[in-house]
């Protein structure tokens, strides 16, 4: 028995050592990333992509759905997610991801800074687009996708070129002042907008009371909608697939 205990004391550390060596040969490990400093790596990536100065607000690790590591309870396998602000837009946080592709085994960065850089242009683009369609006061809210920059685009790319390159928008929200949205009025607008802009997945129309709408000058319109049900006059939603199915 004593001999067996002595063998276990020797074999277990040896097995763990071989296991770690095997992991290191598979490429960069989470432990190696933490040793290098995920924040330092993130700032280096951002400096290569953009001209602004950035500050890491927070970061955490998210378990991957399909972990290649056989003993996740001992050595869990993670992606990294970071919250970041820039000196250009110090009030607006965006997210940075460092993920390992389980097929190629390569780690890749992605970020949604474009949602901040392009927001003003996007607001103007859709406002101008809707002017001929609407004769009432409205505010636009955009929910962006989480995909990275399309190939061939970057910091200097315009919003329209970003769309043409394959940039995705989940929702264009249109908030009316004191008007309840109706299908008869909204379906033609949604059909035209989605047909002309296939990168947009969904168009939603919201009706706000005049009192609630007046707050949009100083407060995010989506927060106003969610804060008080009494301010909600109605909501309609139209998806890209609805338009495609009904288009001859």
Secondary structure, 3 states (H helix, E strand, C coil): CHHHHHHHHHHHHHHHHHHHHHHHHCCCCHHHHHHHCHHHHHHHHHHHHCCCCEEEEEEEEEECCCCCCCCCCCCCCEEEEEEEEECCCCCCCEEEEEEECCCCCCEEEEECCHHHHCHHHHHHHHHHHHHCCCCCCEEEEEEECCCCCCCCCCCCCCHHHHHHCCCCEEEEEEEEECCCCCHHHHHHHHHHHHHHCCCEEEEEEEEECHHHHHHHHCCCHHHHHHHCHHHEEEEEEEEHHHHHHHCC
